[in-house]
C-alpha cells in the first residue's frame, strides 16, 4: 500500500512543478491589459522562475546532504504551496514576480532531488518511473494551461492563479504517508564525491544544451501558444481547448515514450523521429486552417511529450546512483537558464518588431539545433565505447 502511495506522491510532486509557471501563459493578454504591461514585462513572469530553476538547481546535492531527501522535499513543497496560495490576495506585477521567483527556486531543487530519488529507489525500473514522473510534469502543465482560462471566466484572476496550490498540498500529504517505514535514506553525498564531475565532461555539457533547448521550446510554446491562436481568430475558450489537445497528447507521450524507447535497438532513431514530428507540427501551425491547427497541435504535443523524458534519461543512462543527482543538477542548472531567457527574448522581440509571426519559424530553428546536438551525443558515445 505504501509503495502505491509513494508512486502517487512522486506523480503529485511532479504535477506540482509547472502550474505556477504555465498558469500565466493563458492569461498573458488579461495580465497585459489589467496591469498595463508590455510583452517583455508580462513574459518575465514565466521567465524568472525558469531562470531560477537553472540558477538554484545546483543546491540540490547540498540540500540533500544537509537535510535529507524526505525533509528537503517537504520544505520545497511548502514553498510551492505558499507561493501559489498567496496569489489569491497579492496579484500585482511585483507580487506575481516574487511568487514566481520563490516557486522557481523550489522547483529548481525539487527536479534533481526527485530524479535522484527515482534513480535510487527504482534502479531496475527507472525507465518506467521516469515515464510516470514525466507524465506528472506534463499533466500538471496540461491541467493548469488548459483549465486556467475557464477558471478565470468562472472565478476571476486571483482564483485562477491561486487554485493551483491544491496540487503541492496533496503532494505533501502523499509524500508524508508514502514514506517506507524504517528504511534508511541513502546519503548520495558520500558516494558521489569519488564519481565523475559533470562540469568536466563533454557529454554532460551536451546533455545541458539538449535539456536547455528543448525546455526553451516547451516554455515558449506554453507561453505563446494561446496568444498566437487568439491572433488567428480563436476565442480564449477555443484556444484553451486547443491547448488541452496539445497537452493531452503530450502527457500520453510522457508516459508511454520511455517504455517504447527502451524496446528500441537504437534510441537515436526514435529521437530523430520525434524531432521530425516537431518540425512538421510547427509548420502546420503556421497555416491558419482548423485542420492544420489540429494536426500541428497533435504532432507538437507528441513531440514535446517525448523530448522531456529523453532529456531526463540522458544523464541517468550514463551515471551511477551516486552521480545521478549532481549530473542532473548540472544539466538543469544551465538548461533552465537557457530556457528562461527564451520567452523574454521572444516577448522583447515581439515588442520591437511589432509582429509575432516569427515565433514558430524560430522554434523550428531550435528543433534543428536539437537534431545537431543528438547527432553529436551519439558520435561522442560511439567514441567512448571504442575507447572503453
C-alpha positions as CSV (number, residue, x, y, z in Angstrom):
1,X,0.0,0.0,0.0
2,X,2.8,2.4,0.9
3,X,4.6,1.6,-2.4
4,X,1.5,2.7,-4.3
5,X,1.2,5.8,-2.1
6,X,4.8,6.6,-2.7
7,X,4.4,6.2,-6.5
8,X,1.3,8.5,-6.3
9,X,3.3,11.0,-4.3
10,X,6.1,11.1,-7.0
11,X,3.4,11.8,-9.6
12,X,1.8,14.5,-7.5
13,X,5.2,16.2,-6.7
14,X,5.9,16.2,-10.5
15,X,2.5,17.7,-11.1
16,X,3.3,20.5,-8.7
17,X,6.4,21.6,-10.7
18,X,4.7,23.5,-13.6
19,X,1.3,25.2,-12.7
20,X,2.9,28.2,-11.0
21,X,4.5,28.9,-14.4
22,X,2.1,27.5,-17.0
23,X,-1.0,29.1,-15.5
24,X,0.4,32.5,-16.5
25,X,0.6,31.9,-20.3
26,X,-3.1,31.6,-21.0
27,X,-3.7,34.9,-19.2
28,X,-1.0,36.9,-20.9
29,X,-3.5,39.2,-22.6
30,X,-5.6,39.6,-19.4
31,X,-2.5,40.5,-17.4
32,X,-1.2,42.9,-20.0
33,X,-4.5,44.8,-20.1
34,X,-5.3,44.7,-16.3
35,X,-1.7,45.5,-15.1
36,X,-0.8,47.7,-18.2
37,X,2.3,45.6,-19.0
38,X,4.5,45.3,-22.1
39,X,5.1,41.9,-23.7
40,X,8.6,41.7,-22.2
41,X,7.3,42.5,-18.7
42,X,4.5,40.0,-18.8
43,X,6.6,37.2,-20.1
44,X,9.1,37.9,-17.3
45,X,6.6,36.2,-15.0
46,X,7.3,32.9,-16.8
47,X,11.0,33.6,-17.5
48,X,12.1,34.5,-13.9
49,X,11.0,31.1,-12.4
50,X,12.6,29.2,-15.3
51,X,15.9,31.1,-14.9
52,X,15.7,30.4,-11.1
53,X,15.2,26.8,-11.9
54,X,18.6,26.9,-13.5
55,X,20.5,29.1,-11.1
56,X,19.4,27.2,-8.0
57,X,19.3,23.6,-9.3
58,X,22.9,23.1,-8.0
59,X,21.6,23.5,-4.4
60,X,20.0,20.0,-4.7
61,X,23.1,17.9,-3.7
62,X,23.9,20.3,-0.8
63,X,20.3,20.3,0.5
64,X,20.1,16.5,0.3
65,X,23.3,16.1,2.3
66,X,22.3,18.7,4.8
67,X,18.6,17.9,5.4
68,X,18.0,14.6,3.8
69,X,15.7,13.7,0.9
70,X,12.4,13.5,2.8
71,X,12.7,16.7,4.7
72,X,14.1,18.6,1.7
73,X,11.1,17.7,-0.4
74,X,8.7,18.6,2.4
75,X,10.2,22.1,2.7
76,X,10.2,22.6,-1.0
77,X,6.5,21.6,-1.4
78,X,5.6,24.0,1.4
79,X,7.3,26.8,-0.6
80,X,5.4,25.9,-3.7
81,X,2.2,25.7,-1.8
82,X,2.7,29.1,-0.2
83,X,3.9,30.9,-3.3
84,X,0.7,29.7,-5.2
85,X,-1.8,30.4,-2.4
86,X,-0.6,33.9,-1.7
87,X,-1.6,34.9,-5.3
88,X,-5.2,35.0,-4.1
89,X,-4.5,38.1,-2.2
90,X,-1.5,39.5,-4.0
91,X,-1.6,39.6,-7.7
92,X,0.1,42.8,-8.8
93,X,3.1,42.5,-11.2
94,X,5.6,42.8,-8.3
95,X,3.8,40.2,-6.2
96,X,3.5,37.8,-9.1
97,X,7.2,38.2,-9.9
98,X,8.2,37.4,-6.3
99,X,5.9,34.4,-6.1
100,X,7.2,33.2,-9.5
101,X,10.8,33.5,-8.2
102,X,10.0,31.6,-5.0
103,X,8.2,28.9,-7.0
104,X,11.1,28.7,-9.4
105,X,13.6,28.1,-6.6
106,X,11.5,25.4,-5.1
107,X,11.1,23.6,-8.5
108,X,14.9,24.1,-9.2
109,X,15.8,21.9,-6.2
110,X,12.8,19.5,-6.5
111,X,13.7,18.4,-10.0
112,X,17.2,16.9,-9.4
113,X,16.1,15.5,-6.0
114,X,13.1,13.7,-7.5
115,X,15.2,12.3,-10.4
116,X,17.8,11.1,-7.9
117,X,15.1,9.5,-5.8
118,X,13.7,7.6,-8.8
119,X,17.2,6.5,-9.8
120,X,18.0,5.3,-6.3
121,X,14.7,3.5,-5.2
122,X,13.6,2.3,-8.6
123,X,17.0,1.4,-10.0
124,X,15.7,-1.6,-12.0
125,X,12.6,0.2,-13.2
126,X,13.8,3.8,-13.6
127,X,12.7,3.9,-17.3
128,X,9.1,3.2,-16.2
129,X,9.2,5.6,-13.3
130,X,10.8,8.4,-15.4
131,X,7.7,7.9,-17.6
132,X,5.4,8.4,-14.6
133,X,7.5,11.4,-13.4
134,X,7.3,12.9,-16.9
135,X,3.6,12.2,-17.0
136,X,3.1,14.1,-13.7
137,X,5.0,17.1,-15.0
138,X,3.1,17.1,-18.3
139,X,-0.3,16.5,-16.6
140,X,0.3,19.4,-14.2
141,X,1.2,21.7,-17.1
142,X,-1.8,20.5,-19.1
143,X,-4.2,21.0,-16.3
144,X,-3.0,24.5,-15.5
145,X,-2.6,25.7,-19.1
146,X,-5.9,24.3,-20.3
147,X,-8.1,24.9,-17.3
148,X,-6.9,28.4,-16.3
149,X,-9.0,30.3,-19.0
150,X,-12.2,28.6,-17.7
151,X,-11.2,29.2,-14.1
152,X,-10.6,32.9,-14.9
153,X,-14.0,33.2,-16.5
154,X,-15.6,31.5,-13.5
155,X,-13.8,32.8,-10.5
156,X,-11.7,35.8,-11.7
157,X,-7.9,36.4,-11.8
158,X,-6.9,35.7,-8.2
159,X,-8.8,32.4,-8.1
160,X,-7.4,31.2,-11.4
161,X,-3.8,31.8,-10.2
162,X,-4.1,30.6,-6.6
163,X,-6.2,27.4,-7.1
164,X,-3.0,25.5,-8.1
165,X,-1.9,25.4,-4.5
166,X,-4.1,22.3,-4.1
167,X,-1.6,20.2,-6.0
168,X,1.5,20.7,-3.8
169,X,-0.8,20.4,-0.8
170,X,-2.0,16.9,-2.0
171,X,1.6,16.0,-2.9
172,X,2.8,17.0,0.6
173,X,0.3,14.7,2.3
174,X,1.0,11.8,-0.1
175,X,4.8,12.2,0.3
176,X,4.4,12.0,4.1
177,X,2.1,9.0,4.1
178,X,4.0,7.1,1.4
179,X,7.5,7.0,3.0
180,X,8.8,3.5,3.7
181,X,8.8,2.7,7.4
182,X,12.3,2.1,8.9
183,X,14.1,2.5,5.6
184,X,17.3,4.5,5.9
185,X,17.9,7.3,3.4
186,X,20.8,6.9,1.0
187,X,23.4,9.6,1.5
188,X,24.4,10.4,-2.0
189,X,26.9,13.0,-0.9
190,X,29.1,10.2,0.5
191,X,29.2,8.2,-2.7
192,X,29.3,11.0,-5.3
193,X,32.4,12.6,-4.1
194,X,34.5,9.9,-5.8
195,X,32.4,10.0,-9.0
196,X,33.0,11.9,-12.2
197,X,32.4,15.6,-12.2
198,X,29.8,16.6,-14.8
199,X,31.4,20.0,-15.2
200,X,34.5,18.4,-16.8
201,X,32.5,16.1,-19.1
202,X,31.8,17.0,-22.8
203,X,28.9,14.5,-22.6
204,X,27.3,16.3,-19.6
205,X,27.6,19.7,-21.4
206,X,25.8,18.3,-24.4
207,X,23.0,17.0,-22.1
208,X,22.8,20.5,-20.7
209,X,22.4,22.0,-24.2
210,X,19.8,19.4,-25.2
211,X,17.8,20.0,-22.0
212,X,18.1,23.8,-22.3
213,X,17.0,24.0,-26.0
214,X,14.1,21.5,-25.5
215,X,13.0,23.4,-22.4
216,X,13.2,26.7,-24.2
217,X,10.9,25.4,-26.9
218,X,8.5,23.9,-24.3
219,X,8.2,27.1,-22.2
220,X,7.9,29.3,-25.3
221,X,5.1,27.1,-26.6
222,X,3.4,27.1,-23.2
223,X,3.7,31.0,-23.0
224,X,2.7,31.9,-26.6
225,X,0.5,29.1,-27.9
226,X,-2.8,30.6,-26.8
227,X,-2.0,34.2,-27.6
228,X,-0.9,33.1,-31.1
229,X,-4.2,31.2,-31.6
230,X,-6.3,34.1,-30.5
231,X,-4.4,36.3,-33.1
232,X,-5.7,33.7,-35.7
233,X,-9.2,34.4,-34.6
234,X,-9.9,31.8,-32.0
235,X,-11.7,32.8,-28.8
236,X,-9.9,32.4,-25.4
237,X,-12.0,29.3,-24.6
238,X,-11.4,27.8,-28.1
239,X,-7.7,28.4,-27.8
240,X,-7.8,26.8,-24.3
241,X,-9.4,23.7,-26.0
242,X,-6.5,23.5,-28.5
243,X,-4.1,23.8,-25.5
244,X,-6.0,20.9,-23.9
245,X,-5.4,18.8,-27.0
246,X,-1.7,19.8,-27.1
247,X,-1.1,18.9,-23.5
248,X,-3.3,15.8,-23.5
249,X,-1.2,14.2,-26.4
250,X,1.9,15.4,-24.6
251,X,1.2,13.6,-21.3
252,X,0.2,10.4,-23.1
253,X,3.6,10.5,-24.8
254,X,5.3,11.5,-21.5
255,X,4.0,8.2,-20.0
256,X,4.4,5.9,-22.9
257,X,7.6,7.0,-24.7
258,X,10.2,5.8,-22.1
259,X,8.9,2.2,-22.3
260,X,8.7,2.4,-26.1
261,X,12.2,3.8,-26.3
262,X,13.5,1.0,-24.0
263,X,12.3,-1.5,-26.6
264,X,14.2,0.1,-29.5
265,X,17.5,-1.3,-30.6
266,X,18.6,2.2,-31.4
267,X,17.1,5.0,-29.3
268,X,18.7,7.7,-31.5
269,X,16.4,6.9,-34.4
270,X,13.4,7.3,-32.2
271,X,14.7,10.8,-31.1
272,X,15.1,11.8,-34.7
273,X,11.5,10.8,-35.5
274,X,10.3,12.8,-32.5
275,X,12.2,15.9,-33.7
276,X,10.8,15.4,-37.2
277,X,7.3,15.4,-35.8
278,X,8.1,18.7,-34.1
279,X,9.2,20.3,-37.3
280,X,6.1,19.2,-39.2
281,X,3.9,20.3,-36.2
282,X,5.3,23.9,-36.2
283,X,4.9,24.1,-40.0
284,X,1.3,23.1,-39.8
285,X,0.6,25.7,-37.1
286,X,1.7,28.4,-39.5
287,X,-1.2,27.5,-41.7
288,X,-4.3,29.4,-40.5
289,X,-6.7,26.4,-41.0
290,X,-8.6,24.4,-38.4
291,X,-7.4,21.1,-39.8
292,X,-3.8,22.2,-39.9
293,X,-4.1,23.6,-36.4
294,X,-5.5,20.2,-35.2
295,X,-2.8,18.2,-36.9
296,X,0.0,20.5,-35.9
297,X,-1.2,20.6,-32.3
298,X,-1.2,16.8,-32.0
299,X,2.2,16.4,-33.6
300,X,3.7,19.1,-31.4
301,X,2.1,17.6,-28.3
302,X,3.6,14.1,-29.1
303,X,7.0,15.7,-29.7
304,X,7.1,17.8,-26.6
305,X,5.8,14.8,-24.6
306,X,8.8,12.6,-25.8
307,X,11.5,15.2,-25.5
308,X,11.2,15.8,-21.8
309,X,11.8,12.1,-20.8
310,X,14.5,11.8,-23.4
311,X,16.3,14.8,-21.8
312,X,15.8,13.4,-18.2
313,X,17.0,9.9,-19.2
314,X,20.3,11.1,-20.9
315,X,22.3,11.6,-17.6
316,X,20.6,8.6,-15.8
317,X,21.7,6.2,-18.6
318,X,25.4,7.0,-18.1
319,X,25.8,7.7,-14.4
320,X,26.0,5.7,-11.2
321,X,23.4,6.1,-8.4
322,X,25.8,8.4,-6.6
323,X,26.5,10.6,-9.6
324,X,22.9,11.0,-10.8
325,X,22.0,13.9,-8.5
326,X,25.0,16.0,-9.5
327,X,24.8,15.3,-13.2
328,X,21.0,16.0,-13.3
329,X,21.5,19.2,-11.2
330,X,24.3,20.4,-13.6
331,X,22.1,19.7,-16.6
332,X,19.2,21.6,-15.2
333,X,21.3,24.5,-13.9
334,X,22.4,25.6,-17.3
335,X,19.4,24.2,-19.2
336,X,16.8,26.1,-17.3
337,X,18.8,29.3,-17.6
338,X,18.8,29.0,-21.4
339,X,15.1,28.1,-21.2
340,X,14.2,31.0,-19.1
341,X,15.8,33.6,-21.3
342,X,13.9,32.4,-24.4
343,X,10.3,33.6,-23.5
344,X,11.7,37.1,-22.5
345,X,13.7,37.4,-25.7
346,X,10.7,36.4,-27.7
347,X,8.5,38.9,-25.9
348,X,11.0,41.7,-26.3
349,X,11.4,40.8,-30.0
350,X,7.6,41.0,-30.5
351,X,7.6,44.5,-28.9
352,X,10.5,45.6,-31.1
353,X,9.4,44.0,-34.4
354,X,5.7,44.6,-33.8
355,X,4.7,41.1,-35.0
356,X,4.7,37.6,-33.6
357,X,4.7,35.7,-36.9
358,X,8.4,34.8,-36.5
359,X,7.8,32.7,-33.3
360,X,7.1,29.4,-35.0
361,X,9.9,29.6,-37.5
362,X,12.2,30.5,-34.6
363,X,11.1,27.3,-32.7
364,X,11.7,25.3,-35.9
365,X,15.2,26.6,-36.0
366,X,15.6,25.5,-32.3
367,X,14.4,22.0,-33.3
368,X,17.1,21.8,-36.0
369,X,19.7,22.7,-33.3
370,X,18.4,19.7,-31.2
371,X,19.0,17.4,-34.2
372,X,22.6,18.6,-34.3
373,X,23.0,18.0,-30.5
374,X,21.6,14.5,-30.7
375,X,23.9,13.6,-33.5
376,X,26.9,15.0,-31.5
377,X,25.9,13.0,-28.4
378,X,25.6,9.8,-30.5
379,X,29.1,10.4,-32.0
380,X,30.6,11.0,-28.6
381,X,29.1,7.9,-27.1
382,X,30.4,5.8,-30.0
383,X,33.9,7.3,-29.4
384,X,33.7,6.5,-25.7
385,X,32.6,2.9,-26.4
386,X,35.6,2.4,-28.7
387,X,38.0,3.8,-26.0
388,X,36.3,1.8,-23.2
